[in-house]
Amino acid sequence: MPKRSRKEKSDPNQSAFNVLKQMFKNAEAEGKDPLAVALGRRGGLKGGHARAAKLSKGELSASASKAAKARWAKSKKPVA
């Protein structure tokens, strides 16, 4: 009887490491500096929160209302 291979359980930390390694590999292929890519992403993630913190309550409400109207204005495809 042939020996069957067993699939190892995936480690979430190893999976995250592989994703980052692939991201840096793609960035290097495009000629981008991986450190600059990481810093840009870090700044982009906190940009929206910083902007929202600076807005007054009325400005924040108006912005949220505008965003909600834009989301609902998109045509919904009927489910067949």
N, CA, C and O atoms as a printed pandas DataFrame, in Angstrom:
     atom_number atom_name residue_name chain_id  residue_number  x_coord  y_coord  z_coord
0              1         N          MET        A               1    0.853   -1.170    0.000
1              2        CA          MET        A               1    0.000    0.000    0.000
2              3         C          MET        A               1    0.902    1.237    0.000
3              4         O          MET        A               1    1.832    1.328    0.801
4              5         N          PRO        A               2    0.625    2.194   -0.906
5              6        CA          PRO        A               2    1.473    3.395   -0.956
6              7         C          PRO        A               2    1.267    4.260    0.277
7              8         O          PRO        A               2    0.184    4.315    0.859
8              9         N          LYS        A               3    2.332    4.921    0.643
9             10        CA          LYS        A               3    2.282    5.811    1.803
10            11         C          LYS        A               3    1.568    7.104    1.393
11            12         O          LYS        A               3    1.931    7.721    0.392
12            13         N          ARG        A               4    0.581    7.502    2.144
13            14        CA          ARG        A               4   -0.178    8.717    1.826
14            15         C          ARG        A               4    0.463    9.913    2.517
15            16         O          ARG        A               4    0.893    9.846    3.669
16            17         N          SER        A               5    0.507   10.991    1.777
17            18        CA          SER        A               5    1.066   12.200    2.386
18            19         C          SER        A               5   -0.023   12.885    3.217
19            20         O          SER        A               5   -1.205   12.856    2.874
20            21         N          ARG        A               6    0.398   13.480    4.282
21            22        CA          ARG        A               6   -0.539   14.207    5.141
22            23         C          ARG        A               6   -0.276   15.694    4.987
23            24         O          ARG        A               6    0.868   16.147    4.930
24            25         N          LYS        A               7   -1.350   16.425    4.922
25            26        CA          LYS        A               7   -1.233   17.866    4.785
26            27         C          LYS        A               7   -1.005   18.474    6.161
27            28         O          LYS        A               7   -1.751   18.214    7.105
28            29         N          GLU        A               8    0.038   19.287    6.255
29            30        CA          GLU        A               8    0.343   19.958    7.515
30            31         C          GLU        A               8   -0.721   21.018    7.795
31            32         O          GLU        A               8   -1.245   21.640    6.871
32            33         N          LYS        A               9   -1.033   21.216    9.061
33            34        CA          LYS        A               9   -1.953   22.293    9.421
34            35         C          LYS        A               9   -1.251   23.618    9.162
35            36         O          LYS        A               9   -0.072   23.780    9.474
36            37         N          SER        A              10   -1.986   24.561    8.590
37            38        CA          SER        A              10   -1.369   25.842    8.262
38            39         C          SER        A              10   -1.260   26.724    9.509
39            40         O          SER        A              10   -2.190   26.824   10.309
40            41         N          ASP        A              11   -0.115   27.346    9.643
41            42        CA          ASP        A              11    0.157   28.243   10.757
42            43         C          ASP        A              11   -0.179   29.657   10.306
43            44         O          ASP        A              11    0.361   30.102    9.293
44            45         N          PRO        A              12   -1.052   30.394   11.013
45            46        CA          PRO        A              12   -1.414   31.743   10.564
46            47         C          PRO        A              12   -0.215   32.687   10.483
47            48         O          PRO        A              12   -0.174   33.562    9.618
48            49         N          ASN        A              13    0.755   32.518   11.375
49            50        CA          ASN        A              13    1.934   33.378   11.322
50            51         C          ASN        A              13    2.755   33.098   10.073
51            52         O          ASN        A              13    3.263   34.018    9.432
52            53         N          GLN        A              14    2.880   31.817    9.732
53            54        CA          GLN        A              14    3.633   31.458    8.533
54            55         C          GLN        A              14    2.910   31.960    7.289
55            56         O          GLN        A              14    3.546   32.416    6.339
56            57         N          SER        A              15    1.578   31.875    7.294
57            58        CA          SER        A              15    0.799   32.371    6.160
58            59         C          SER        A              15    0.997   33.877    5.988
59            60         O          SER        A              15    1.178   34.359    4.870
60            61         N          ALA        A              16    0.964   34.615    7.093
61            62        CA          ALA        A              16    1.166   36.069    7.025
62            63         C          ALA        A              16    2.563   36.394    6.532
63            64         O          ALA        A              16    2.748   37.320    5.742
64            65         N          PHE        A              17    3.549   35.634    6.996
65            66        CA          PHE        A              17    4.924   35.848    6.543
66            67         C          PHE        A              17    5.037   35.613    5.043
67            68         O          PHE        A              17    5.696   36.380    4.341
68            69         N          ASN        A              18    4.396   34.555    4.549
69            70        CA          ASN        A              18    4.445   34.258    3.116
70            71         C          ASN        A              18    3.778   35.356    2.294
71            72         O          ASN        A              18    4.249   35.689    1.206
72            73         N          VAL        A              19    2.694   35.916    2.803
73            74        CA          VAL        A              19    2.019   37.013    2.098
74            75         C          VAL        A              19    2.935   38.229    2.016
75            76         O          VAL        A              19    3.071   38.837    0.954
76            77         N          LEU        A              20    3.564   38.583    3.138
77            78        CA          LEU        A              20    4.481   39.730    3.129
78            79         C          LEU        A              20    5.680   39.489    2.227
79            80         O          LEU        A              20    6.127   40.390    1.517
80            81         N          LYS        A              21    6.201   38.256    2.261
81            82        CA          LYS        A              21    7.344   37.928    1.424
82            83         C          LYS        A              21    6.974   38.075   -0.052
83            84         O          LYS        A              21    7.759   38.603   -0.839
84            85         N          GLN        A              22    5.783   37.612   -0.429
85            86        CA          GLN        A              22    5.323   37.735   -1.808
86            87         C          GLN        A              22    5.110   39.205   -2.182
87            88         O          GLN        A              22    5.420   39.613   -3.301
88            89         N          MET        A              23    4.579   40.000   -1.242
89            90        CA          MET        A              23    4.353   41.416   -1.506
90            91         C          MET        A              23    5.677   42.130   -1.765
91            92         O          MET        A              23    5.784   42.930   -2.694
92            93         N          PHE        A              24    6.685   41.839   -0.940
93            94        CA          PHE        A              24    7.982   42.474   -1.131
94            95         C          PHE        A              24    8.644   41.990   -2.413
95            96         O          PHE        A              24    9.335   42.757   -3.083
96            97         N          LYS        A              25    8.438   40.726   -2.758
97            98        CA          LYS        A              25    9.006   40.185   -3.989
98            99         C          LYS        A              25    8.400   40.903   -5.199
99           100         O          LYS        A              25    9.114   41.244   -6.142
100          101         N          ASN        A              26    7.069   41.135   -5.169
101          102        CA          ASN        A              26    6.405   41.840   -6.262
102          103         C          ASN        A              26    6.875   43.289   -6.331
103          104         O          ASN        A              26    7.063   43.827   -7.422
104          105         N          ALA        A              27    7.064   43.916   -5.190
105          106        CA          ALA        A              27    7.508   45.313   -5.167
106          107         C          ALA        A              27    8.918   45.430   -5.732
107          108         O          ALA        A              27    9.219   46.385   -6.448
108          109         N          GLU        A              28    9.782   44.475   -5.421
109          110        CA          GLU        A              28   11.144   44.505   -5.945
110          111         C          GLU        A              28   11.137   44.295   -7.450
111          112         O          GLU        A              28   11.937   44.901   -8.162
112          113         N          ALA        A              29   10.248   43.450   -7.939
113          114        CA          ALA        A              29   10.160   43.205   -9.373
114          115         C          ALA        A              29    9.736   44.471  -10.117
115          116         O          ALA        A              29   10.130   44.677  -11.265
116          117         N          GLU        A              30    8.948   45.304   -9.480
117          118        CA          GLU        A              30    8.492   46.543  -10.093
118          119         C          GLU        A              30    9.497   47.671   -9.909
119          120         O          GLU        A              30    9.304   48.769  -10.430
120          121         N          GLY        A              31   10.569   47.403   -9.170
121          122        CA          GLY        A              31   11.592   48.417   -8.958
122          123         C          GLY        A              31   11.287   49.345   -7.798
123          124         O          GLY        A              31   11.883   50.417   -7.693
124          125         N          LYS        A              32   10.370   48.952   -6.926
125          126        CA          LYS        A              32   10.023   49.794   -5.780
126          127         C          LYS        A              32   10.813   49.346   -4.564
127          128         O          LYS        A              32   11.166   48.174   -4.434
128          129         N          ASP        A              33   11.084   50.283   -3.684
129          130        CA          ASP        A              33   11.771   49.984   -2.435
130          131         C          ASP        A              33   10.754   49.411   -1.446
131          132         O          ASP        A              33    9.770   50.079   -1.130
132          133         N          PRO        A              34   10.970   48.184   -0.949
133          134        CA          PRO        A              34    9.991   47.575   -0.031
134          135         C          PRO        A              34    9.747   48.399    1.231
135          136         O          PRO        A              34    8.630   48.423    1.748
136          137         N          LEU        A              35   10.773   49.067    1.725
137          138        CA          LEU        A              35   10.592   49.890    2.919
138          139         C          LEU        A              35    9.671   51.069    2.622
139          140         O          LEU        A              35    8.820   51.421    3.439
140          141         N          ALA        A              36    9.843   51.676    1.452
141          142        CA          ALA        A              36    8.986   52.793    1.068
142          143         C          ALA        A              36    7.542   52.328    0.878
143          144         O          ALA        A              36    6.603   53.043    1.230
144          145         N          VAL        A              37    7.371   51.138    0.325
145          146        CA          VAL        A              37    6.029   50.592    0.135
146          147         C          VAL        A              37    5.357   50.389    1.490
147          148         O          VAL        A              37    4.192   50.742    1.670
148          149         N          ALA        A              38    6.101   49.816    2.447
149          150        CA          ALA        A              38    5.544   49.570    3.776
150          151         C          ALA        A              38    5.201   50.879    4.481
151          152         O          ALA        A              38    4.157   50.979    5.125
152          153         N          LEU        A              39    6.067   51.876    4.365
153          154        CA          LEU        A              39    5.794   53.166    5.005
154          155         C          LEU        A              39    4.583   53.851    4.379
155          156         O          LEU        A              39    3.769   54.447    5.085
156          157         N          GLY        A              40    4.464   53.768    3.064
157          158        CA          GLY        A              40    3.317   54.373    2.388
158          159         C          GLY        A              40    2.017   53.728    2.795
159          160         O          GLY        A              40    1.007   54.405    2.988
160          161         N          ARG        A              41    2.046   52.417    2.926
161          162        CA          ARG        A              41    0.840   51.708    3.356
162          163         C          ARG        A              41    0.481   52.092    4.787
163          164         O          ARG        A              41   -0.692   52.282    5.106
164          165         N          ARG        A              42    1.489   52.206    5.646
165          166        CA          ARG        A              42    1.233   52.571    7.044
166          167         C          ARG        A              42    0.592   53.956    7.135
167          168         O          ARG        A              42   -0.338   54.166    7.914
168          169         N          GLY        A              43    1.089   54.889    6.343
169          170        CA          GLY        A              43    0.520   56.230    6.347
170          171         C          GLY        A              43   -0.891   56.248    5.784
171          172         O          GLY        A              43   -1.752   56.980    6.273
172          173         N          GLY        A              44   -1.129   55.440    4.752
173          174        CA          GLY        A              44   -2.449   55.380    4.143
174          175         C          GLY        A              44   -3.489   54.791    5.067
175          176         O          GLY        A              44   -4.655   55.183    5.018
176          177         N          LEU        A              45   -3.090   53.860    5.906
177          178        CA          LEU        A              45   -4.045   53.229    6.812
178          179         C          LEU        A              45   -4.532   54.184    7.894
179          180         O          LEU        A              45   -5.664   54.069    8.361
180          181         N          LYS        A              46   -3.682   55.126    8.293
181          182        CA          LYS        A              46   -4.127   56.021    9.359
182          183         C          LYS        A              46   -4.624   57.368    8.839
183          184         O          LYS        A              46   -5.082   58.194    9.628
184          185         N          GLY        A              47   -4.545   57.604    7.543
185          186        CA          GLY        A              47   -4.939   58.889    6.967
186          187         C          GLY        A              47   -6.404   59.226    7.157
187          188         O          GLY        A              47   -6.739   60.351    7.528
188          189         N          GLY        A              48   -7.288   58.257    6.906
189          190        CA          GLY        A              48   -8.726   58.497    7.025
190          191         C          GLY        A              48   -9.148   58.794    8.452
191          192         O          GLY        A              48  -10.010   59.638    8.694
192          193         N          HIS        A              49   -8.534   58.093    9.391
193          194        CA          HIS        A              49   -8.875   58.325   10.799
194          195         C          HIS        A              49   -8.421   59.717   11.243
195          196         O          HIS        A              49   -9.127   60.401   11.984
196          197         N          ALA        A              50   -7.236   60.130   10.783
197          198        CA          ALA        A              50   -6.733   61.456   11.154
198          199         C          ALA        A              50   -7.615   62.550   10.564
199          200         O          ALA        A              50   -7.891   63.555   11.219
200          201         N          ARG        A              51   -8.058   62.350    9.314
201          202        CA          ARG        A              51   -8.917   63.338    8.659
202          203         C          ARG        A              51  -10.254   63.438    9.387
203          204         O          ARG        A              51  -10.757   64.537    9.621
204          205         N          ALA        A              52  -10.827   62.295    9.744
205          206        CA          ALA        A              52  -12.121   62.289   10.436
206          207         C          ALA        A              52  -12.014   62.951   11.806
207          208         O          ALA        A              52  -12.964   63.592   12.256
208          209         N          ALA        A              53  -10.888   62.807   12.465
209          210        CA          ALA        A              53  -10.710   63.404   13.787
210          211         C          ALA        A              53  -10.658   64.928   13.715
211          212         O          ALA        A              53  -11.011   65.613   14.675
212          213         N          LYS        A              54  -10.216   65.453   12.574
213          214        CA          LYS        A              54  -10.093   66.909   12.430
214          215         C          LYS        A              54  -11.400   67.580   12.015
215          216         O          LYS        A              54  -11.556   68.789   12.182
216          217         N          LEU        A              55  -12.344   66.798   11.472
217          218        CA          LEU        A              55  -13.597   67.386   11.017
218          219         C          LEU        A              55  -14.518   67.691   12.189
219          220         O          LEU        A              55  -14.504   67.008   13.213
220          221         N          SER        A              56  -15.324   68.741   12.008
221          222        CA          SER        A              56  -16.332   69.036   13.033
222          223         C          SER        A              56  -17.458   68.012   12.902
223          224         O          SER        A              56  -17.523   67.268   11.924
224          225         N          LYS        A              57  -18.336   67.984   13.891
225          226        CA          LYS        A              57  -19.427   67.009   13.885
226          227         C          LYS        A              57  -20.327   67.199   12.660
227          228         O          LYS        A              57  -20.754   66.218   12.051
228          229         N          GLY        A              58  -20.611   68.432   12.302
229          230        CA          GLY        A              58  -21.454   68.716   11.141
230          231         C          GLY        A              58  -20.791   68.316    9.833
231          232         O          GLY        A              58  -21.439   67.758    8.948
232          233         N          GLU        A              59  -19.480   68.607    9.710
233          234        CA          GLU        A              59  -18.746   68.241    8.497
234          235         C          GLU        A              59  -18.665   66.714    8.350
235          236         O          GLU        A              59  -18.798   66.183    7.248
236          237         N          LEU        A              60  -18.451   66.030    9.453
237          238        CA          LEU        A              60  -18.368   64.575    9.438
238          239         C          LEU        A              60  -19.713   63.978    9.030
239          240         O          LEU        A              60  -19.768   63.031    8.246
240          241         N          SER        A              61  -20.788   64.535    9.566
241          242        CA          SER        A              61  -22.125   64.061    9.235
242          243         C          SER        A              61  -22.435   64.283    7.760
243          244         O          SER        A              61  -23.004   63.411    7.104
244          245         N          ALA        A              62  -22.061   65.452    7.237
245          246        CA          ALA        A              62  -22.299   65.747    5.820
246          247         C          ALA        A              62  -21.501   64.810    4.923
247          248         O          ALA        A              62  -22.005   64.336    3.904
248          249         N          SER        A              63  -20.265   64.548    5.302
249          250        CA          SER        A              63  -19.421   63.644    4.523
250          251         C          SER        A              63  -19.984   62.223    4.531
251          252         O          SER        A              63  -19.999   61.554    3.498
252          253         N          ALA        A              64  -20.442   61.769    5.683
253          254        CA          ALA        A              64  -21.015   60.425    5.787
254          255         C          ALA        A              64  -22.303   60.318    4.993
255          256         O          ALA        A              64  -22.568   59.296    4.361
256          257         N          SER        A              65  -23.106   61.378    5.027
257          258        CA          SER        A              65  -24.356   61.391    4.276
258          259         C          SER        A              65  -24.087   61.325    2.777
259          260         O          SER        A              65  -24.762   60.599    2.047
260          261         N          LYS        A              66  -23.100   62.084    2.328
261          262        CA          LYS        A              66  -22.728   62.091    0.911
262          263         C          LYS        A              66  -22.238   60.707    0.481
263          264         O          LYS        A              66  -22.575   60.237   -0.606
264          265         N          ALA        A              67  -21.446   60.059    1.331
265          266        CA          ALA        A              67  -20.927   58.726    1.023
266          267         C          ALA        A              67  -22.055   57.698    0.962
267          268         O          ALA        A              67  -22.061   56.833    0.087
268          269         N          ALA        A              68  -23.005   57.791    1.885
269          270        CA          ALA        A              68  -24.132   56.857    1.892
270          271         C          ALA        A              68  -24.983   57.030    0.642
271          272         O          ALA        A              68  -25.413   56.043    0.045
272          273         N          LYS        A              69  -25.228   58.268    0.241
273          274        CA          LYS        A              69  -26.005   58.523   -0.981
274          275         C          LYS        A              69  -25.290   57.957   -2.201
275          276         O          LYS        A              69  -25.931   57.401   -3.093
276          277         N          ALA        A              70  -23.964   58.095   -2.245
277          278        CA          ALA        A              70  -23.196   57.567   -3.372
278          279         C          ALA        A              70  -23.273   56.041   -3.413
279          280         O          ALA        A              70  -23.371   55.454   -4.491
280          281         N          ARG        A              71  -23.230   55.395   -2.239
281          282        CA          ARG        A              71  -23.328   53.928   -2.201
282          283         C          ARG        A              71  -24.695   53.459   -2.671
283          284         O          ARG        A              71  -24.794   52.500   -3.436
284          285         N          TRP        A              72  -25.737   54.120   -2.225
285          286        CA          TRP        A              72  -27.088   53.697   -2.583
286          287         C          TRP        A              72  -27.458   54.078   -4.004
287          288         O          TRP        A              72  -28.380   53.498   -4.577
288          289         N          ALA        A              73  -26.752   55.049   -4.589
289          290        CA          ALA        A              73  -27.054   55.473   -5.955
290          291         C          ALA        A              73  -26.569   54.457   -6.986
291          292         O          ALA        A              73  -27.054   54.440   -8.117
292          293         N          LYS        A              74  -25.620   53.617   -6.603
293          294        CA          LYS        A              74  -25.123   52.604   -7.531
294          295         C          LYS        A              74  -26.252   51.642   -7.852
295          296         O          LYS        A              74  -27.012   51.236   -6.973
296          297         N          SER        A              75  -26.350   51.284   -9.126
297          298        CA          SER        A              75  -27.425   50.384   -9.513
298          299         C          SER        A              75  -27.121   48.971   -9.020
299          300         O          SER        A              75  -26.007   48.468   -9.170
300          301         N          LYS        A              76  -28.105   48.366   -8.447
301          302        CA          LYS        A              76  -27.985   47.004   -7.934
302          303         C          LYS        A              76  -28.395   46.039   -9.022
303          304         O          LYS        A              76  -29.447   46.214   -9.637
304          305         N          LYS        A              77  -27.583   45.018   -9.273
305          306        CA          LYS        A              77  -27.931   44.020  -10.258
306          307         C          LYS        A              77  -28.938   43.051   -9.642
307          308         O          LYS        A              77  -28.730   42.579   -8.524
308          309         N          PRO        A              78  -30.023   42.748  -10.352
309          310        CA          PRO        A              78  -30.998   41.818   -9.790
310          311         C          PRO        A              78  -30.398   40.399   -9.733
311          312         O          PRO        A              78  -29.682   39.967  -10.635
312          313         N          VAL        A              79  -30.716   39.710   -8.655
313          314        CA          VAL        A              79  -30.233   38.342   -8.477
314          315         C          VAL        A              79  -31.159   37.408   -9.235
315          316         O          VAL        A              79  -32.371   37.416   -9.020
316          317         N          ALA        A              80  -30.592   36.605  -10.117
317          318        CA          ALA        A              80  -31.416   35.711  -10.945
318          319         C          ALA        A              80  -31.702   34.407  -10.258
319          320         O          ALA        A              80  -32.382   33.549  -10.820
